[in-house]
Amino acid sequence: MSTITATTGTATTGTDSRAPRAGVPRALMLLLGAAAIVIVIAGLQAGAWLVAPILLALVIVIAVSPIQSWMRRRGLPGWSTVLTLLVVIFAVIVGLVWVLLASVGQLIALVPQYSGQIQQTTASISRLLTQAGFNPEQARAAASSVDVGQIASVVGGLLSGVSGALTSLVFILALILFLVAEAGGASRRLAAIGADRPHMVEAMQSFAQGTRRYLVVTAVFGLIVAVLDSIALAIMGIPLVVLWGLLSFITNFIPNIGFIIGVIPPAFVALLVGGWQLALAVVVVYIILNAVVQSLIQPHFTGDAVGLSTTITFVALLFWAWILGPLGALLAIPATLLIKAVLVDCDPSARWVEALIGANSPPKPEKPGAGTAATDDAAAERDVAATDGTADGAPDSAPDSAPDGGPERGTPAHRAAPVT
């Protein structure tokens, strides 16, 4: 009866374990997740004026935090480290803005000097359009649309954008001030978080280290490209080489397509200075220098530094430029690393995503049964060695059978005999 009861209970338990579980359908979960992603993206795009400066200030503070740590290890007081970092950051930002404004002012003064070249270029474009089969009147109207006044208006729009950037710069500097002042207690906060969420601490540290490596690699390659471009433009006689070198350095932080943005202004100036031949020479030089360095060599070092594939880097550029605007293109990689740290690195169950977005291929899995076969062979070798050792260690004079006609040694009867 007990056997029947146990069997019945086991069967009942097995039936209950196989019963369908009540829960939210997978399709509904996918729809809710997609709706949440759309809402988050819309919120980021609406608040880009706030999110982008905060992200830029965070990246700057992460970049200079090793300097603060080094000064603290040397025994300097906290207020002196904060003051030193603020002076260095402000000096670099003000210097870049000053060079940019001075160069743009020179560009505005330079454009009217080439009004004659602009008219010749307009006539050349009109002839080319007429030869291509367009109506002569339409060709002249299209060519005459490129005049000095419109170029000046474009430059004025550029200056208004720069003034808007200066307004955001005040906000960024204020954020940097507060972040640098609170950076000294970051280690204590991480230690407190690590008591409950150790994976979150590892993810945040990985984000900071990856961001610094990306900035160092990009800055080094940007400096190389800027120097090469400036030397090439100076040899060809293009004015404002300092501005174009600075532009090459800044656009190097835009992955994959930065050199395309950086080549347009110097190519236009070359068109005014020496005609289409010089403009074509500038484009060819930029393609040789920038495309090779930025599109072929640098992505490998960037991928190794941040752990993102080239495809993910390009998609991140398009996504963050769409969400945050031009500043999002500059911060595409740090923003992607932050999202990866929050959603992937802090969750051990989501580590499989790294195999999809990582720069390095995951290790090749072992063939099924390979590990089992190796284990079986090792176990067989151990058994053979143990058997040989037992045979070698047995005394030669040991009798094969027990005295008084007892059972032989090694038989089941002998092993089962009680020991008194």
Secondary structure per residue as TSV (DSSP state, phi and psi in degrees):
chain	resnum	aa	ss	phi	psi
A	1	M	-	360.0	-41.9
A	2	S	H	-63.9	-36.4
A	3	T	H	-64.4	-40.8
A	4	I	H	-65.9	-41.7
A	5	T	H	-63.6	-43.6
A	6	A	H	-63.1	-42.3
A	7	T	H	-63.7	-41.0
A	8	T	H	-65.5	-41.3
A	9	G	H	-63.7	-41.1
A	10	T	H	-63.5	-41.3
A	11	A	H	-65.2	-40.0
A	12	T	H	-65.2	-41.6
A	13	T	H	-63.7	-42.6
A	14	G	H	-61.7	-37.5
A	15	T	H	-66.5	-40.0
A	16	D	H	-66.1	-36.6
A	17	S	H	-69.4	-26.9
A	18	R	T	-88.5	-0.1
A	19	A	S	-69.9	144.0
A	20	P	-	-65.6	138.7
A	21	R	-	-89.4	137.7
A	22	A	-	-79.5	137.5
A	23	G	-	-177.5	179.5
A	24	V	-	-75.5	132.7
A	25	P	-	-61.0	149.0
A	26	R	H	-62.2	-39.1
A	27	A	H	-61.4	-40.4
A	28	L	H	-67.1	-38.3
A	29	M	H	-62.2	-40.7
A	30	L	H	-64.2	-41.0
A	31	L	H	-66.0	-41.7
A	32	L	H	-65.2	-39.8
A	33	G	H	-63.7	-42.6
A	34	A	H	-64.0	-40.0
A	35	A	H	-64.5	-39.7
A	36	A	H	-64.6	-39.9
A	37	I	H	-63.3	-42.2
A	38	V	H	-62.4	-41.3
A	39	I	H	-65.2	-42.5
A	40	V	H	-63.8	-42.9
A	41	I	H	-63.6	-42.6
A	42	A	H	-63.1	-38.5
A	43	G	H	-66.1	-41.4
A	44	L	H	-63.1	-41.1
A	45	Q	H	-67.9	-36.9
A	46	A	H	-70.5	-33.6
A	47	G	T	-101.4	27.2
A	48	A	H	-61.4	-31.0
A	49	W	H	-64.0	-23.3
A	50	L	H	-101.4	-39.9
A	51	V	H	-68.0	-43.8
A	52	A	H	-63.1	-48.1
A	53	P	H	-62.7	-37.1
A	54	I	H	-63.9	-43.6
A	55	L	H	-64.9	-39.4
A	56	L	H	-64.5	-43.9
A	57	A	H	-63.2	-39.6
A	58	L	H	-63.5	-42.2
A	59	V	H	-64.7	-41.0
A	60	I	H	-63.8	-43.8
A	61	V	H	-65.6	-39.8
A	62	I	H	-62.7	-37.8
A	63	A	H	-65.8	-36.0
A	64	V	H	-99.1	-2.0
A	65	S	H	-61.4	-33.8
A	66	P	H	-59.9	-31.4
A	67	I	H	-64.8	-42.6
A	68	Q	H	-64.9	-40.8
A	69	S	H	-63.7	-39.7
A	70	W	H	-64.1	-41.8
A	71	M	H	-67.8	-35.4
A	72	R	H	-67.2	-38.2
A	73	R	H	-65.1	-25.9
A	74	R	T	-81.2	1.8
A	75	G	T	88.2	11.4
A	76	L	-	-73.6	146.8
A	77	P	-	-68.0	160.4
A	78	G	H	-63.4	-40.0
A	79	W	H	-65.0	-33.2
A	80	S	H	-71.3	-36.3
A	81	T	H	-66.3	-41.5
A	82	V	H	-63.7	-43.9
A	83	L	H	-64.3	-40.9
A	84	T	H	-63.7	-44.8
A	85	L	H	-64.2	-41.3
A	86	L	H	-63.0	-42.0
A	87	V	H	-63.5	-43.5
A	88	V	H	-64.3	-46.4
A	89	I	H	-64.5	-46.6
A	90	F	H	-63.3	-39.9
A	91	A	H	-63.9	-42.8
A	92	V	H	-65.0	-44.8
A	93	I	H	-66.5	-45.0
A	94	V	H	-64.2	-38.5
A	95	G	H	-63.1	-43.6
A	96	L	H	-63.7	-43.3
A	97	V	H	-65.1	-39.8
A	98	W	H	-64.3	-45.7
A	99	V	H	-62.2	-40.6
A	100	L	H	-65.1	-46.2
A	101	L	H	-66.0	-40.4
A	102	A	H	-64.8	-39.6
A	103	S	H	-69.9	-39.1
A	104	V	H	-65.9	-37.5
A	105	G	H	-62.8	-40.4
A	106	Q	H	-64.3	-35.6
A	107	L	H	-65.7	-39.4
A	108	I	H	-64.0	-40.4
A	109	A	H	-71.8	-22.5
A	110	L	H	-82.2	-31.9
A	111	V	G	-60.8	-47.0
A	112	P	G	-62.2	-22.5
A	113	Q	G	-68.8	-18.7
A	114	Y	G	-110.3	31.3
A	115	S	H	-63.8	-37.6
A	116	G	H	-62.8	-44.0
A	117	Q	H	-63.4	-35.1
A	118	I	H	-65.7	-39.8
A	119	Q	H	-65.4	-41.5
A	120	Q	H	-63.5	-40.5
A	121	T	H	-63.6	-37.8
A	122	T	H	-62.8	-44.5
A	123	A	H	-64.4	-38.1
A	124	S	H	-65.3	-41.4
A	125	I	H	-64.3	-38.4
A	126	S	H	-63.2	-42.7
A	127	R	H	-65.5	-40.2
A	128	L	H	-64.5	-40.3
A	129	L	H	-67.4	-36.5
A	130	T	H	-66.3	-42.7
A	131	Q	H	-65.9	-26.6
A	132	A	T	-78.5	-4.8
A	133	G	T	107.8	3.5
A	134	F	-	-79.0	159.0
A	135	N	-	-63.8	132.3
A	136	P	H	-56.0	-39.7
A	137	E	H	-66.0	-43.3
A	138	Q	H	-64.8	-36.3
A	139	A	H	-64.5	-43.6
A	140	R	H	-65.9	-37.7
A	141	A	H	-65.6	-41.6
A	142	A	H	-66.9	-39.9
A	143	A	H	-71.3	-36.6
A	144	S	H	-73.3	-13.2
A	145	S	T	-67.3	-20.1
A	146	V	S	-93.0	92.9
A	147	D	-	-128.5	177.4
A	148	V	H	-66.1	-37.1
A	149	G	H	-61.8	-43.5
A	150	Q	H	-69.7	-35.5
A	151	I	H	-63.8	-41.3
A	152	A	H	-63.4	-38.1
A	153	S	H	-65.4	-36.8
A	154	V	H	-63.3	-43.4
A	155	V	H	-64.6	-38.0
A	156	G	H	-63.0	-39.6
A	157	G	H	-62.6	-35.9
A	158	L	H	-63.2	-41.9
A	159	L	H	-66.0	-38.2
A	160	S	H	-63.8	-36.2
A	161	G	H	-65.2	-37.0
A	162	V	H	-65.5	-39.9
A	163	S	H	-65.1	-37.0
A	164	G	H	-64.1	-37.2
A	165	A	H	-65.2	-35.5
A	166	L	H	-65.3	-35.9
A	167	T	H	-62.5	-43.4
A	168	S	H	-67.2	-27.6
A	169	L	H	-62.8	-36.7
A	170	V	H	-62.4	-42.5
A	171	F	H	-64.8	-40.3
A	172	I	H	-65.1	-41.8
A	173	L	H	-63.9	-37.7
A	174	A	H	-65.3	-40.9
A	175	L	H	-63.1	-41.9
A	176	I	H	-61.6	-39.9
A	177	L	H	-58.1	-47.8
A	178	F	H	-71.1	-39.5
A	179	L	H	-66.3	-41.4
A	180	V	H	-66.0	-38.5
A	181	A	H	-65.0	-32.2
A	182	E	H	-95.6	-1.7
A	183	A	G	-67.3	-24.6
A	184	G	G	-64.6	-29.7
A	185	G	G	-94.3	10.8
A	186	A	H	-65.2	-37.4
A	187	S	H	-64.8	-39.2
A	188	R	H	-66.2	-39.5
A	189	R	H	-65.3	-41.8
A	190	L	H	-65.1	-37.2
A	191	A	H	-64.8	-38.8
A	192	A	H	-66.9	-39.4
A	193	I	H	-68.3	-37.3
A	194	G	H	-64.2	-21.3
A	195	A	T	-64.1	-32.4
A	196	D	T	-108.8	-32.8
A	197	R	-	-128.6	74.8
A	198	P	H	-64.8	-32.7
A	199	H	H	-67.4	-32.5
A	200	M	H	-66.6	-39.3
A	201	V	H	-63.9	-45.2
A	202	E	H	-60.8	-39.2
A	203	A	H	-65.9	-42.7
A	204	M	H	-67.0	-40.1
A	205	Q	H	-65.5	-38.4
A	206	S	H	-64.7	-38.2
A	207	F	H	-63.3	-45.0
A	208	A	H	-64.8	-44.1
A	209	Q	H	-66.3	-42.2
A	210	G	H	-63.9	-38.4
A	211	T	H	-64.6	-42.8
A	212	R	H	-65.5	-41.9
A	213	R	H	-62.9	-40.4
A	214	Y	H	-63.4	-44.2
A	215	L	H	-64.1	-40.1
A	216	V	H	-66.0	-47.7
A	217	V	H	-62.4	-45.1
A	218	T	H	-67.1	-39.1
A	219	A	H	-66.5	-39.8
A	220	V	H	-64.3	-48.8
A	221	F	H	-67.6	-34.0
A	222	G	H	-65.5	-38.7
A	223	L	H	-65.5	-40.8
A	224	I	H	-61.9	-47.1
A	225	V	H	-65.1	-40.7
A	226	A	H	-63.8	-42.0
A	227	V	H	-65.2	-45.2
A	228	L	H	-63.6	-42.6
A	229	D	H	-65.0	-42.6
A	230	S	H	-63.5	-41.8
A	231	I	H	-64.5	-43.7
A	232	A	H	-64.3	-42.4
A	233	L	H	-68.2	-36.3
A	234	A	H	-65.2	-38.8
A	235	I	H	-64.6	-37.6
A	236	M	H	-80.7	-5.4
A	237	G	T	82.4	25.4
A	238	I	-	-83.9	130.0
A	239	P	S	-73.5	165.8
A	240	L	-	60.9	45.9
A	241	V	H	-66.9	-28.9
A	242	V	H	-65.2	-41.7
A	243	L	H	-63.3	-44.1
A	244	W	H	-71.0	-32.7
A	245	G	H	-66.0	-42.4
A	246	L	H	-63.7	-38.3
A	247	L	H	-64.9	-38.7
A	248	S	H	-64.7	-39.4
A	249	F	H	-65.1	-43.2
A	250	I	H	-69.9	-45.3
A	251	T	H	-69.4	-13.5
A	252	N	T	-67.3	-20.9
A	253	F	T	-78.2	-5.9
A	254	I	S	-93.5	112.3
A	255	P	T	-64.6	143.5
A	256	N	T	70.7	-46.5
A	257	I	T	-116.0	13.2
A	258	G	H	-64.0	-36.9
A	259	F	H	-68.3	-26.4
A	260	I	H	-64.9	-40.6
A	261	I	H	-69.6	-37.0
A	262	G	H	-75.8	-18.0
A	263	V	H	-88.2	-19.7
A	264	I	H	-65.0	-51.1
A	265	P	H	-61.5	-48.5
A	266	P	H	-66.2	-31.0
A	267	A	H	-66.6	-37.3
A	268	F	H	-66.2	-43.1
A	269	V	H	-63.9	-39.5
A	270	A	H	-63.4	-34.5
A	271	L	H	-63.3	-37.2
A	272	L	H	-73.8	-35.3
A	273	V	H	-78.0	-48.5
A	274	G	H	-130.0	11.4
A	275	G	H	86.6	-174.8
A	276	W	H	-68.4	-24.3
A	277	Q	H	-65.1	-45.2
A	278	L	H	-68.3	-38.3
A	279	A	H	-62.5	-41.5
A	280	L	H	-64.1	-37.6
A	281	A	H	-63.8	-40.5
A	282	V	H	-62.9	-43.0
A	283	V	H	-63.0	-42.5
A	284	V	H	-64.2	-42.5
A	285	V	H	-63.3	-42.3
A	286	Y	H	-64.9	-38.1
A	287	I	I	-64.7	-42.6
A	288	I	I	-66.7	-46.3
A	289	L	I	-79.7	-57.4
A	290	N	I	-73.8	-43.4
A	291	A	I	-65.0	-40.4
A	292	V	I	-67.2	-45.2
A	293	V	I	-73.8	-49.2
A	294	Q	I	-79.7	-33.3
A	295	S	I	-100.0	-20.0
A	296	L	I	-112.9	-45.1
A	297	I	I	-90.4	-51.4
A	298	Q	H	-61.9	-40.4
A	299	P	H	-57.1	-32.4
A	300	H	H	-66.9	-43.0
A	301	F	H	-69.2	-38.1
A	302	T	H	-66.0	-41.9
A	303	G	H	-62.7	-41.1
A	304	D	H	-67.3	-31.5
A	305	A	H	-76.0	-38.1
A	306	V	H	-109.8	-12.2
A	307	G	-	76.5	28.3
A	308	L	-	-119.2	141.0
A	309	S	-	-73.7	164.3
A	310	T	H	-64.5	-37.6
A	311	T	H	-64.6	-46.1
A	312	I	H	-63.0	-36.5
A	313	T	H	-62.2	-44.6
A	314	F	H	-67.6	-42.2
A	315	V	H	-64.1	-39.9
A	316	A	H	-62.7	-37.9
A	317	L	H	-59.6	-49.0
A	318	L	H	-63.5	-41.6
A	319	F	H	-65.5	-51.5
A	320	W	H	-72.8	-29.0
A	321	A	H	-65.7	-35.2
A	322	W	H	-71.2	-36.2
A	323	I	H	-80.2	-49.0
A	324	L	H	-108.5	-2.4
A	325	G	T	84.5	-156.8
A	326	P	H	-58.5	-36.6
A	327	L	H	-66.9	-29.5
A	328	G	H	-66.4	-31.7
A	329	A	H	-66.1	-36.6
A	330	L	H	-71.9	-31.0
A	331	L	T	-106.0	22.2
A	332	A	H	-63.0	-45.4
A	333	I	H	-69.2	-50.4
A	334	P	H	-58.8	-38.6
A	335	A	H	-64.7	-39.7
A	336	T	H	-66.3	-39.8
A	337	L	H	-63.7	-36.4
A	338	L	H	-66.2	-44.8
A	339	I	H	-63.2	-39.9
A	340	K	H	-63.7	-39.5
A	341	A	I	-66.2	-39.6
A	342	V	I	-75.9	-38.0
A	343	L	I	-99.4	-26.6
A	344	V	I	-114.7	-55.7
A	345	D	I	-66.7	-31.1
A	346	C	T	-82.2	-7.2
A	347	D	-	-116.6	108.4
A	348	P	G	-60.5	-28.6
A	349	S	G	-74.1	-11.7
A	350	A	G	-105.6	12.9
A	351	R	G	-66.9	-16.8
A	352	W	G	-64.5	-20.3
A	353	V	G	-65.8	-28.9
A	354	E	H	-60.9	-29.9
A	355	A	H	-67.9	-23.2
A	356	L	H	-88.7	-35.7
A	357	I	H	-108.0	-5.7
A	358	G	-	-73.4	158.9
A	359	A	S	-78.6	-32.2
A	360	N	S	-98.5	143.9
A	361	S	-	-70.8	143.5
A	362	P	-	-67.3	156.6
A	363	P	-	-61.4	145.2
A	364	K	-	-71.4	126.3
A	365	P	-	-69.3	153.3
A	366	E	-	-72.1	152.4
A	367	K	-	-67.8	144.4
A	368	P	T	-60.6	132.2
A	369	G	T	89.4	-13.5
A	370	A	H	-66.8	-44.6
A	371	G	H	-67.1	-35.9
A	372	T	H	-67.1	-42.3
A	373	A	H	-64.0	-41.9
A	374	A	H	-63.0	-38.7
A	375	T	H	-66.1	-42.1
A	376	D	H	-62.7	-42.5
A	377	D	H	-62.7	-42.4
A	378	A	H	-64.2	-40.5
A	379	A	H	-64.6	-40.1
A	380	A	H	-63.8	-41.1
A	381	E	H	-63.3	-38.4
A	382	R	H	-65.6	-39.3
A	383	D	H	-64.4	-43.4
A	384	V	H	-62.9	-43.3
A	385	A	H	-63.1	-40.9
A	386	A	H	-64.9	-39.4
A	387	T	H	-65.0	-43.3
A	388	D	H	-63.6	-39.5
A	389	G	H	-65.9	-38.8
A	390	T	H	-65.9	-41.6
A	391	A	H	-67.2	-39.5
A	392	D	H	-70.6	-31.3
A	393	G	H	-85.7	-7.9
A	394	A	S	-75.1	140.9
A	395	P	-	-70.2	139.9
A	396	D	T	-68.9	-29.0
A	397	S	T	-83.8	1.7
A	398	A	-	-68.3	130.8
A	399	P	-	-71.6	150.0
A	400	D	S	-75.8	-18.8
A	401	S	B	-132.6	157.0
A	402	A	-	-72.9	154.9
A	403	P	G	-65.3	162.5
A	404	D	G	60.7	31.0
A	405	G	G	70.6	21.3
A	406	G	-	-69.2	176.8
A	407	P	-	-68.3	154.0
A	408	E	B	-67.3	152.5
A	409	R	T	-68.7	139.1
A	410	G	T	92.9	-10.9
A	411	T	S	-79.8	160.6
A	412	P	H	-58.3	-35.6
A	413	A	H	-65.6	-38.3
A	414	H	H	-68.2	-40.2
A	415	R	H	-69.4	-28.9
A	416	A	H	-85.6	-7.1
A	417	A	S	-65.0	132.8
A	418	P	-	-70.1	149.3
A	419	V	-	-103.0	123.2
A	420	T	-	-105.1	360.0
